[in-house]
Each structure stands twice: as C-alpha cells, then as structure tokens.
Amino acid sequence: MKGDPHDASARVRLAHGAGGPAMRALIESVFLDGVTDPEARALGDAAVLPLGDRFLVLSTDAHVVMPPFFPGGDIGRLSVSGVVNDLAMAGCCDVLGLTSSVIVEEGFPIESLRRIHRSMQIACAEANTRIVSGDTKVMQKGEVDGVVLSTSGVGITDRVVRDSGLLPGDIVIATGTLGDHGLAVLSARHALGLEGELRSDVAPLNGLVRAVLASAGSKLHAMKDPTRGGVTSALTEMAQKASISIVIDEAALPLSAAARAAAELLGIDPLSVANEGKALLGVEASAAPEVLRALHAHPLGVHAACIARVTEGEPGAVWLDTGFGTRRLIERDDLPLPRIC
Amino acid sequence: MKGDPHDASARVRLAHGAGGPAMRALIESVFLDGVTDPEARALGDAAVLPLGDRFLVLSTDAHVVMPPFFPGGDIGRLSVSGVVNDLAMAGCCDVLGLTSSVIVEEGFPIESLRRIHRSMQIACAEANTRIVSGDTKVMQKGEVDGVVLSTSGVGITDRVVRDSGLLPGDIVIATGTLGDHGLAVLSARHALGLEGELRSDVAPLNGLVRAVLASAGSKLHAMKDPTRGGVTSALTEMAQKASISIVIDEAALPLSAAARAAAELLGIDPLSVANEGKALLGVEASAAPEVLRALHAHPLGVHAACIARVTEGEPGAVWLDTGFGTRRLIERDDLPLPRIC
C-alpha cells in the first residue's frame, strides 16, 4: 500500500502533514526509528531538558502558510507565536531567545520580507523575547513557493506542564473562540469575502499562560495548543497520552458567527482546523471558576469557556455530547489542509 | 536599481543567498531593520546568552542542498553538522540538544526520508548530542523541490570564542583541506565523474574544537567555519570585525588534487566554496605549533596547516601572497552557487 510508511516504495502524501494519524505513523516509522531517547519519544510540542534544578525548554516550528499575509496576521507573526506557544504550553513563559531561518524564492519582493520581519519584531515584543540568530537561504524561482520560515526558541522554567497530565474529573477549558486561524486562511485563499469579520487569532500566549499558572498552581494538569488538526487532534492526543476519555459539550464550544459561516461554506468542521492563539487547559474541577476568571481578565482570554470534562471511560476516546442525551465518538482524520500554518 | 534592498520594488536574487556582500546588505536592510539588540547585531553564526556565570549558545541553519545525497554525505548529516559547528565555533562543544524541522514535497520517497533520518542519527552520535524535538510540514508537488531541513541547537559553555577576536601577529590555521564540500556537491550535480576522489568533508567539529581549546587555552583568539562563501568570505568577515588585515600564504593552502581538478573544470575558486567540516582558527603565534600538533593527532585534523597571518595593515583587507613578493587583494564576491548547502 502506497500510504504505509514501511513500504519501501511509499511516498510522502499531503495527509502526512495534516497533524492526524498519517503524520503520527510517518513520525513513528521514520523520525523515531531507532530513537530510544525518552524526550524525543514523548512527542511533545517542546522538548524539556533538565538544567540543574530548573528546565531548559526547546522547540521548533516550520511555517509554510499560503497566502503569507492573511486577515489577522502573517507568516512572521505566526512563526514567532508558534514557537512561543509551544514553550508556553510546556509551562515556560520566559523565552530567552528565538532563531529564525528564512528560505525564500528568487524574485520574492524584498518589501514583503521587510513586512514579515516587522511583524516578527512586534510579536517578539508582545512575547517579551527577541530573535538572536538567523539564517537565510535563497532557492531558485520555482524551487520553493514564496517564503518558508523555520523558527526555534529556548526558555527556562521552574515548573514543567505536559500535554499528558489529564486526570479523570478534570475540566478542559478553551481560552477563546475556536477555528479562527484555519478558517481565516482558507477564506482568504479561496476569496470567500469573509475577511471583515473572520480574522486569525494568531498571538503569543506566554502572558496568558503566566496568568493561568498563577491562578491554577498545581491544579493545572495539562496544556496543549490546538494548532494543526485543531481541537479534535489536540484532545485526542491528550486523551491517548493520559489514557483517559474526554467528553466535549457541543453547546459550550465558543465559536464566532463568522467562523460558523465560513465552516459551513467550506464544508469544514471548525474543530478540525488550526488555532494559533488558543490553548486547551486541563484543570482540576475545583480550580475551573478561578482560572476562568483569570482568563476573562486577560485580553486574549475574554471568550474562554469550559468545553469538556475528563472521565475514566475508554482510554483515548473523545466524545462529542450533542445534547439531548446523545453523544458521538470523534475521530482524528487526515483532512489534508496544506499550508494552513 | 533592482539589486538595492532599499528599493521598494526590489526582489530577492540568488546573490542574496550567496554569503557575500549582497546577503550582508539584505540582512542589514531587512532583518536588522529596527533591531538594536547587540547579540542579533553581532551577526555571529551562533547567539550567546548569559546564563548565570555560564553562557547559553543557540544557533539555527536551513539546508536546501541539491542533490540531497552527495559523495561524502547528505542533507541530514549536513544539517546536524552545520548547527553543531556553529555552536562549536562559539566555543560550545557540549550540545544539549537539537531540533529538526522537515519541509518535504508531496511525492518524496519515504525511504529517502528514512535514509536522511539515519544519517542525522549517526552525525548526532558523532557529536554526542541528540534530536529532542521536531516538526514536519508537507507542501504540494511543485511547491518545494524535494526536501528542506531546518535545524537548531542549544548548548552551554563556560568560555565563549567569537569570530571577531583576531589580533595582529596571530596565525590563522585551517583544520584541513579546503573546498571539498562545495566542489563535491557541484561535481555530483553536474555529473563530472570525480566522485571517487572528491568527497564532502561534512562532519561535526565539536570534538576537534574541544582538543583545540585544551591545547590553545586563551591563546585561541577567534574561530569561524568557512561554510557558504568559503575561506574568502569567512576571512573577510573576521578581518572586518577585528579591524585587522589578513595575508594568506597561497603556497600553504591545503588543497587536495581532486579539489584542484574540480575547481579548474568548474572554473571556481576553491577558496570561495563551502566547507562543512573545517574551521579557521586564529591563534597567538607562540601557540600555533602546539595547536597544529593537537589537530594532527585528531582524525578530522590530519591536514591542518597554517595558512595566513594577521597584520595591522588596512582594516578588513584580505591579501593573497602568491609568492615571489607579489600579493593581491581578495574580495568577497556574490558568486551565486545556489543549494550548495
């Protein structure tokens, strides 16, 4: 079978980049082949390395979004936010520095590069960090489409939060409306004309996470940002890693009217598309009200809501409670939405 | 003028990626625009951040080499070595961990990805480090040519070496033969049939640098690896940053017969093409013999030689002493050799 990464004649498919089961299979079969290192095998969005009595947190993200400028942001803001958020999700809010690799096509407008650079600087200022080193490669016309950024970051933290720490009884909080980034990019790409209302949520979340950590303390059990593959993919991974079950309350999902409209027009589940300025927080039920209050007091958390609860149930299963006593099992798919981030 | 990056209609040219003056102009005009941070403005190949009484060293490199498999190595070995060497050149030989972003074209053979991964693992073992986090993006057929890797690394060191520390009277040592990587890649690309003898030198140098640091102590004043732009570009940058002059002794340059032959066939100066397993060391003259002995005792340093001396002369100038009392000024050019690394 062409799709099986163990087949010697297999080739990379778009699904391998979709953040779902195919990507997981590719990573397991290729990039973890022969790797025994537990930190690499943990497949966290950031790696955590002990450093004396603290932890060094390290992450990388490539961005290939098309178009590179979209309502609410651009590839530069995305690249800084993506890495800062990977670190923040590990509990690391102090980002010491970022590195930036730029791979650009011959003929790309230099003014656009400058716009991207300025946007990165603004996002760095919001995240209280800076780009300390970089690399630039130029490929010939037609060898790369526009611009690709690869950004890495490093930070230090006293406390590490993992995406695997959910416990039965926990509440899952979404820090705001869902699906905005992916739907805004797709709307812009297909010129749906929804740009006025529908904007990417792309933003660095380390400030918000700092407020959550202060409010929840040890009652914050897990965090993950629902980027590629969206909420569905993030919650499935959290459920699998913690061997618990998650029940989403459909009626509680924060979705903007514009996102609902775009999702309907595009025929896409808003839970399956990328967010770039949102986090899913697993907290002890007793802490949920205070965490919600802390979120609502932060500019990036005003639409935060409790969206799911964690149960013992079937390990790894994610259910959607549609109300009226009905629920259906949600499965990660390999929906190929290339260049959404 | 189309080439001036300040011109609003200017576009990226291949020369902007060649490691010469055009790249420098692009970086100054775009990526350092509005940046006051001294570490970013230092334009070192790695960034150095104080961490208590030690230093965190951070670097990133993107690799787009074509073909991805070449005599002596491949893009995977190149990506690991590139980052490890950036850290080593800053004096940091303990590499805590690497991150790896893979951007791959739909249809790329998975078996080739696996080969690249294995090669990265071998290079990591040689450098006594590991890949701790990664990211995979798939672009549609025709949107990226093959595979692009972007690798970052972080390490900790007690002592920092800069590429700006040359002093008049210093000797510049090359740790081995020059030009092999760039000439091997170009020979493979143009099927010159020199593959038997001409092989890339790509290798992680942190072990070699550790031996140099032990031997030279504080008499090691500066290091730089002559990657893109080759020896010419690296020495020019070192001369400019230290405001000194460098005189290369042409007769002393370690060049293999195969590299000489390939350079002649291709019409390329072997001093202008990338090395990926060599360093240029600026040491106090009194330490040169002992450093040479230490290098010759290491498998990656057997062809090490003193190739130049540092003088007060014209700040930033690099001269080639061709013997018989004649010398000529060497200038960095913008020779566009795309996808050499």
Chai-1 contact restraints between the chains, C-beta under 6 A:
chainA,res_idxA,chainB,res_idxB,connection_type,confidence,min_distance_angstrom,max_distance_angstrom,comment,restraint_id
A,P5,B,I110,contact,1.0,0.0,6.0,A-B,restraint_1
A,A8,B,E111,contact,1.0,0.0,6.0,A-B,restraint_2
A,A10,B,I110,contact,1.0,0.0,6.0,A-B,restraint_3
A,R11,B,G107,contact,1.0,0.0,6.0,A-B,restraint_4
A,R11,B,P109,contact,1.0,0.0,6.0,A-B,restraint_5
A,V12,B,V104,contact,1.0,0.0,6.0,A-B,restraint_6
A,V12,B,E106,contact,1.0,0.0,6.0,A-B,restraint_7
A,V12,B,F108,contact,1.0,0.0,6.0,A-B,restraint_8
A,V12,B,V138,contact,1.0,0.0,6.0,A-B,restraint_9
A,L14,B,E106,contact,1.0,0.0,6.0,A-B,restraint_10
A,L14,B,V138,contact,1.0,0.0,6.0,A-B,restraint_11
A,H16,B,V138,contact,1.0,0.0,6.0,A-B,restraint_12
A,G17,B,K137,contact,1.0,0.0,6.0,A-B,restraint_13
A,G17,B,V138,contact,1.0,0.0,6.0,A-B,restraint_14
A,V30,B,L113,contact,1.0,0.0,6.0,A-B,restraint_15
A,V30,B,R114,contact,1.0,0.0,6.0,A-B,restraint_16
A,V30,B,H117,contact,1.0,0.0,6.0,A-B,restraint_17
A,F31,B,H117,contact,1.0,0.0,6.0,A-B,restraint_18
A,F31,B,G134,contact,1.0,0.0,6.0,A-B,restraint_19
A,D37,B,R130,contact,1.0,0.0,6.0,A-B,restraint_20
A,E39,B,V132,contact,1.0,0.0,6.0,A-B,restraint_21
A,A40,B,V132,contact,1.0,0.0,6.0,A-B,restraint_22
A,A47,B,V132,contact,1.0,0.0,6.0,A-B,restraint_23
A,A47,B,S133,contact,1.0,0.0,6.0,A-B,restraint_24
A,L49,B,L96,contact,1.0,0.0,6.0,A-B,restraint_25
A,L49,B,G97,contact,1.0,0.0,6.0,A-B,restraint_26
A,L58,B,G97,contact,1.0,0.0,6.0,A-B,restraint_27
A,L58,B,T99,contact,1.0,0.0,6.0,A-B,restraint_28
A,L58,B,S133,contact,1.0,0.0,6.0,A-B,restraint_29
A,L58,B,V154,contact,1.0,0.0,6.0,A-B,restraint_30
A,S59,B,S133,contact,1.0,0.0,6.0,A-B,restraint_31
A,T60,B,T99,contact,1.0,0.0,6.0,A-B,restraint_32
A,T60,B,S101,contact,1.0,0.0,6.0,A-B,restraint_33
A,T60,B,D135,contact,1.0,0.0,6.0,A-B,restraint_34
A,T60,B,S152,contact,1.0,0.0,6.0,A-B,restraint_35
A,D61,B,D135,contact,1.0,0.0,6.0,A-B,restraint_36
A,A62,B,S101,contact,1.0,0.0,6.0,A-B,restraint_37
A,A62,B,I103,contact,1.0,0.0,6.0,A-B,restraint_38
A,A62,B,D135,contact,1.0,0.0,6.0,A-B,restraint_39
A,A62,B,K137,contact,1.0,0.0,6.0,A-B,restraint_40
A,V64,B,K137,contact,1.0,0.0,6.0,A-B,restraint_41
A,V64,B,M139,contact,1.0,0.0,6.0,A-B,restraint_42
A,L96,B,L49,contact,1.0,0.0,6.0,A-B,restraint_43
A,G97,B,L49,contact,1.0,0.0,6.0,A-B,restraint_44
A,G97,B,L58,contact,1.0,0.0,6.0,A-B,restraint_45
A,T99,B,L58,contact,1.0,0.0,6.0,A-B,restraint_46
A,T99,B,T60,contact,1.0,0.0,6.0,A-B,restraint_47
A,T99,B,S152,contact,1.0,0.0,6.0,A-B,restraint_48
A,S101,B,T60,contact,1.0,0.0,6.0,A-B,restraint_49
A,S101,B,A62,contact,1.0,0.0,6.0,A-B,restraint_50
A,S101,B,S150,contact,1.0,0.0,6.0,A-B,restraint_51
A,I103,B,A62,contact,1.0,0.0,6.0,A-B,restraint_52
A,I103,B,V148,contact,1.0,0.0,6.0,A-B,restraint_53
A,V104,B,V12,contact,1.0,0.0,6.0,A-B,restraint_54
A,E106,B,V12,contact,1.0,0.0,6.0,A-B,restraint_55
A,E106,B,L14,contact,1.0,0.0,6.0,A-B,restraint_56
A,G107,B,R11,contact,1.0,0.0,6.0,A-B,restraint_57
A,F108,B,V12,contact,1.0,0.0,6.0,A-B,restraint_58
A,P109,B,R11,contact,1.0,0.0,6.0,A-B,restraint_59
A,I110,B,P5,contact,1.0,0.0,6.0,A-B,restraint_60
A,I110,B,A10,contact,1.0,0.0,6.0,A-B,restraint_61
A,E111,B,A8,contact,1.0,0.0,6.0,A-B,restraint_62
A,L113,B,V30,contact,1.0,0.0,6.0,A-B,restraint_63
A,R114,B,V30,contact,1.0,0.0,6.0,A-B,restraint_64
A,H117,B,V30,contact,1.0,0.0,6.0,A-B,restraint_65
A,H117,B,F31,contact,1.0,0.0,6.0,A-B,restraint_66
A,R130,B,D37,contact,1.0,0.0,6.0,A-B,restraint_67
A,V132,B,E39,contact,1.0,0.0,6.0,A-B,restraint_68
A,V132,B,A40,contact,1.0,0.0,6.0,A-B,restraint_69
A,V132,B,A47,contact,1.0,0.0,6.0,A-B,restraint_70
A,S133,B,A47,contact,1.0,0.0,6.0,A-B,restraint_71
A,S133,B,L58,contact,1.0,0.0,6.0,A-B,restraint_72
A,S133,B,S59,contact,1.0,0.0,6.0,A-B,restraint_73
A,G134,B,F31,contact,1.0,0.0,6.0,A-B,restraint_74
A,D135,B,T60,contact,1.0,0.0,6.0,A-B,restraint_75
A,D135,B,D61,contact,1.0,0.0,6.0,A-B,restraint_76
A,D135,B,A62,contact,1.0,0.0,6.0,A-B,restraint_77
A,K137,B,G17,contact,1.0,0.0,6.0,A-B,restraint_78
A,K137,B,A62,contact,1.0,0.0,6.0,A-B,restraint_79
A,K137,B,V64,contact,1.0,0.0,6.0,A-B,restraint_80
A,V138,B,V12,contact,1.0,0.0,6.0,A-B,restraint_81
A,V138,B,L14,contact,1.0,0.0,6.0,A-B,restraint_82
A,V138,B,H16,contact,1.0,0.0,6.0,A-B,restraint_83
A,V138,B,G17,contact,1.0,0.0,6.0,A-B,restraint_84
A,M139,B,V64,contact,1.0,0.0,6.0,A-B,restraint_85
A,Q140,B,P338,contact,1.0,0.0,6.0,A-B,restraint_86
A,E143,B,D145,contact,1.0,0.0,6.0,A-B,restraint_87
A,V144,B,V144,contact,1.0,0.0,6.0,A-B,restraint_88
A,D145,B,E143,contact,1.0,0.0,6.0,A-B,restraint_89
A,V148,B,I103,contact,1.0,0.0,6.0,A-B,restraint_90
A,S150,B,S101,contact,1.0,0.0,6.0,A-B,restraint_91
A,S150,B,S150,contact,1.0,0.0,6.0,A-B,restraint_92
A,S152,B,T60,contact,1.0,0.0,6.0,A-B,restraint_93
A,S152,B,T99,contact,1.0,0.0,6.0,A-B,restraint_94
A,S152,B,S152,contact,1.0,0.0,6.0,A-B,restraint_95
A,V154,B,L58,contact,1.0,0.0,6.0,A-B,restraint_96
A,V154,B,V154,contact,1.0,0.0,6.0,A-B,restraint_97
A,P338,B,Q140,contact,1.0,0.0,6.0,A-B,restraint_98
